[in-house]
Amino acid sequence: MLKALIFDVDGTLADTEMAHLSAFNLAFAELGLNWQWDLPLYTQLLQVSGGKERIKAWWYSQADRPQVLEAAAMDQTIDRIHELKTAAYEQAVQDGQVQMRPGVLALLSAAADAGLLLAIATTTSPVNIAALLRRAIGADWRYHFAVIEDASTAPRKKPDPMVYRQTLEHLRLPASACLAFEDSGNGLKAALGAGLATVVTPNQFTLDHDFSGALKILPSLDGVSPAMIKAWHGDAAQALRH
């Protein structure tokens, strides 16, 4: 029986990536770096999970990259970029530049009313999650989720299943009693790696990802009800038994 719904955040709960892209570019400019990420490039960089990891991957790809003699100094620079980027993203959220995806808030409310537990399994930072959900749900947003796992608790980023396995552990539920919601290929791999049936709602940055193994691939969660989700979950469970 379905007991809990586990949600990714960036790209799944909300259309966040344009705000993240703008925030990265603002951080680069503030530090005087001659970097400018455009849409095609950022779409490619999203194959790398984690903001700091994305910066490092880009850094190493550049022939004219800033030369840093010690790894610790490079890490400090990346930390500073990410700090500035996070502040810029939080401001964008506060300014109303980030919107929840269609159907998300209605499903969260209906699922809770139907007795389903809600959880978050993401590799974004706690600050980013709080900025988004405080504005979307309210100051008490944390109380809507039984478990919140993020970059501070799961250092191994998706597609590693670590964040999902920890979420299941803290929910004290088997994967068979839960359903995951994702938007990317790496996210789907992480959820499947933890044994979770997964509903995928791609966005403009992830349309060409490989979603093999997904339970459902939908344009959004608009119109999706707990009854529909329970039926899909039941079909998946029955298929496994056969």
C-alpha positions in Angstrom: 0.0 0.0 0.0 1.2 3.5 -0.9 2.3 5.4 2.3 4.5 8.3 1.1 5.4 10.6 -1.7 9.0 11.7 -2.1 9.7 14.8 -4.2 12.8 16.2 -5.8 12.9 20.1 -5.7 14.7 21.9 -8.5 12.8 21.3 -11.7 10.2 19.0 -10.1 8.4 21.2 -7.5 9.2 24.4 -9.2 10.7 25.9 -12.4 13.9 27.0 -10.8 16.6 26.5 -13.4 16.3 29.9 -15.2 16.7 31.6 -11.8 19.7 29.4 -10.9 21.3 30.2 -14.3 20.9 33.9 -13.8 22.3 33.6 -10.2 25.4 31.8 -11.4 26.1 34.5 -14.0 25.6 37.3 -11.4 28.0 35.5 -9.1 30.6 35.2 -11.9 30.3 38.9 -12.7 30.6 40.0 -9.1 33.9 38.2 -8.7 35.2 39.5 -12.0 35.3 36.2 -13.8 35.0 36.2 -17.5 32.4 33.4 -17.5 28.9 33.6 -19.0 26.7 30.6 -19.1 23.9 30.5 -21.8 20.9 28.2 -22.1 22.5 25.5 -24.2 25.6 25.4 -22.0 23.6 25.3 -18.8 21.4 22.5 -20.2 24.6 20.5 -20.6 26.0 21.4 -17.2 22.8 20.2 -15.6 24.0 16.7 -16.3 26.3 17.4 -13.3 24.3 17.3 -10.1 25.1 19.9 -7.5 26.0 23.6 -7.9 29.5 23.4 -6.6 30.2 20.3 -8.7 28.8 22.1 -11.8 31.2 25.1 -11.2 34.2 22.7 -10.8 33.3 20.8 -13.9 33.1 24.0 -15.9 36.3 25.3 -14.4 38.3 22.2 -15.5 36.8 22.4 -19.0 38.2 25.8 -19.7 41.6 26.2 -21.3 41.9 29.8 -20.0 40.6 28.9 -16.6 41.9 30.9 -13.6 45.0 29.1 -12.4 45.0 28.1 -8.8 48.1 26.4 -7.4 46.4 24.6 -4.5 43.2 22.6 -4.5 42.2 24.2 -1.3 42.3 27.7 -2.9 40.2 26.5 -5.8 37.7 25.1 -3.4 37.6 28.4 -1.5 36.9 30.2 -4.8 34.1 27.8 -5.7 32.6 28.2 -2.2 32.6 31.9 -2.6 31.0 31.7 -6.1 28.3 29.4 -4.7 27.7 31.6 -1.7 27.1 34.6 -4.0 25.0 32.5 -6.3 22.8 31.2 -3.5 22.2 34.8 -2.3 21.2 35.9 -5.8 18.9 32.9 -6.2 17.2 33.6 -2.8 16.6 37.2 -3.9 15.1 36.0 -7.2 12.7 33.7 -5.2 11.7 36.6 -2.9 11.1 38.8 -5.9 8.6 36.2 -7.3 10.8 35.1 -10.2 10.4 31.4 -9.5 7.0 29.7 -9.9 5.9 26.3 -8.6 5.1 23.9 -11.4 1.4 23.3 -12.4 -0.5 21.0 -10.1 2.3 20.7 -7.4 0.7 22.6 -4.6 -2.7 21.0 -5.2 -1.2 17.6 -5.2 0.7 18.2 -2.0 -2.4 19.4 -0.2 -4.6 16.6 -1.5 -2.0 13.9 -0.7 -1.7 15.1 2.9 -5.5 15.1 3.2 -5.5 11.6 1.9 -3.2 10.5 4.7 0.0 10.2 2.6 3.3 11.3 4.1 5.3 13.9 2.1 9.1 13.9 1.9 11.8 15.8 0.1 14.9 14.1 -1.4 17.1 16.6 -3.1 20.7 17.5 -3.5 20.1 21.2 -3.5 21.1 23.3 -0.5 18.8 23.8 2.6 18.9 27.6 1.9 17.5 27.1 -1.6 14.7 24.8 -0.4 13.7 27.1 2.4 13.6 30.2 0.2 11.4 28.4 -2.3 8.9 26.7 0.0 8.7 29.5 2.5 7.3 31.7 -0.3 5.1 28.9 -1.9 3.7 27.3 1.2 4.3 29.7 4.1 6.5 30.0 7.2 5.4 26.6 8.5 6.4 24.8 5.3 8.7 22.3 7.1 5.7 20.9 9.0 4.2 19.7 5.8 7.1 17.2 5.2 7.8 14.2 7.4 11.4 14.0 6.1 13.7 16.5 4.4 17.0 15.2 3.0 19.2 17.6 1.1 22.8 18.5 0.2 23.7 19.0 3.8 22.7 15.4 4.8 23.5 13.5 1.5 26.9 14.6 0.2 26.9 12.0 -2.6 24.8 13.7 -5.4 22.4 12.1 -7.7 22.5 9.7 -9.7 23.9 8.2 -6.5 20.8 6.9 -4.6 22.1 8.0 -1.2 19.6 10.8 -0.7 16.6 8.5 -1.5 18.0 5.7 0.7 18.3 8.1 3.6 14.8 9.4 3.1 13.4 5.9 3.2 15.4 5.1 6.3 14.0 8.2 8.1 10.5 7.5 6.9 10.9 3.9 8.2 9.2 2.7 5.1 10.3 0.2 2.4 10.7 1.5 -1.2 7.6 -0.5 -2.2 5.4 1.8 0.0 6.6 5.0 -1.6 6.6 6.9 -4.9 9.2 9.3 -6.1 8.8 12.4 -8.3 11.6 13.6 -10.5 12.4 15.7 -13.5 15.8 14.6 -14.7 17.7 11.5 -15.8 20.1 11.6 -12.9 17.2 12.0 -10.5 15.4 9.0 -12.0 18.6 6.9 -11.7 18.9 7.8 -8.1 15.3 6.9 -7.3 15.4 3.7 -9.2 18.7 2.9 -7.5 16.8 3.0 -4.2 14.1 0.8 -5.5 11.5 3.5 -6.0 8.8 3.6 -8.6 9.1 7.1 -10.1 6.9 9.6 -11.9 8.9 12.0 -14.1 7.8 15.4 -15.2 10.5 16.7 -17.5 11.1 20.4 -18.0 12.7 22.4 -20.8 16.2 21.5 -19.6 15.6 17.7 -19.3 13.4 16.9 -22.2 16.1 14.8 -23.9 17.2 12.9 -20.9 16.9 9.1 -20.7 13.8 8.2 -18.7 13.9 4.5 -19.1 12.3 2.7 -16.2 10.0 5.5 -15.2 6.6 4.5 -14.0 5.0 7.5 -15.7 6.3 10.4 -17.8 4.0 13.4 -17.6 4.2 17.0 -18.9 3.3 18.2 -15.3 1.3 17.2 -12.2 -1.6 19.3 -13.2 -4.8 17.3 -12.6 -3.0 14.5 -10.9 -4.9 13.2 -7.8 -4.0 10.9 -5.0 -6.4 8.3 -6.4 -4.6 8.3 -9.7 -1.2 8.0 -8.0 -2.4 5.1 -5.9 -3.7 3.3 -9.0 -0.3 3.8 -10.8 1.5 2.6 -7.7 -0.8 -0.5 -7.4 -0.2 -1.3 -11.1 3.6 -1.1 -10.5 3.4 -3.4 -7.5 1.3 -5.9 -9.3 3.7 -5.9 -12.2 6.6 -6.7 -9.8 4.7 -9.6 -8.3 4.3 -11.1 -11.8 
